[in-house]
């Protein structure tokens, strides 16, 4: 089975697919956290920012 492209997951999420929204958040969470950590230089602040950005 071929991997599903992030764009396809995002398209399904925009169409109202709740499972796709959860999948999209899981796929993006690590990248968002990494960027927040580089910008904030504090793990707890980066975790908080990630939660705010992804509304999880």
C-alpha positions in Angstrom: 0.0 0.0 0.0 1.4 3.4 -1.0 1.8 6.1 1.6 -0.8 8.8 1.6 0.5 12.3 0.7 0.1 15.0 3.3 -1.8 17.0 0.8 -4.4 14.3 0.4 -4.9 14.1 4.1 -5.3 17.9 4.3 -7.8 17.8 1.5 -9.9 15.2 3.3 -9.6 17.2 6.5 -10.9 20.3 4.7 -13.8 18.2 3.5 -14.8 17.4 7.1 -13.1 14.0 7.6 -12.4 14.0 11.4 -10.0 11.0 11.1 -8.0 13.0 8.5 -7.8 16.0 10.9 -6.4 13.7 13.6 -4.0 12.2 11.1 -2.9 15.6 9.9 -2.2 16.8 13.5 -0.2 13.7 14.2 1.9 14.2 11.0 2.6 17.8 11.7 3.1 17.7 15.5 6.8 16.9 15.4 7.7 19.5 12.9 5.7 22.2 14.7 7.3 21.3 18.0 10.8 21.3 16.5 10.2 24.8 15.0 8.8 26.1 18.2 11.7 24.7 20.2 14.2 26.4 17.9 12.4 29.7 18.2 11.6 29.6 22.0 14.7 27.7 23.3 12.5 26.2 26.1 10.9 22.8 26.0 7.8 23.6 28.1 7.1 26.8 26.1 7.6 24.8 22.8 5.1 22.2 24.0 2.6 24.9 25.0 3.1 26.6 21.6 2.6 23.4 19.7 -0.7 22.7 21.6 -1.9 26.2 20.8 -0.9 26.1 17.2 -2.5 22.7 16.6 -5.4 23.2 19.1 -4.8 19.8 20.7 
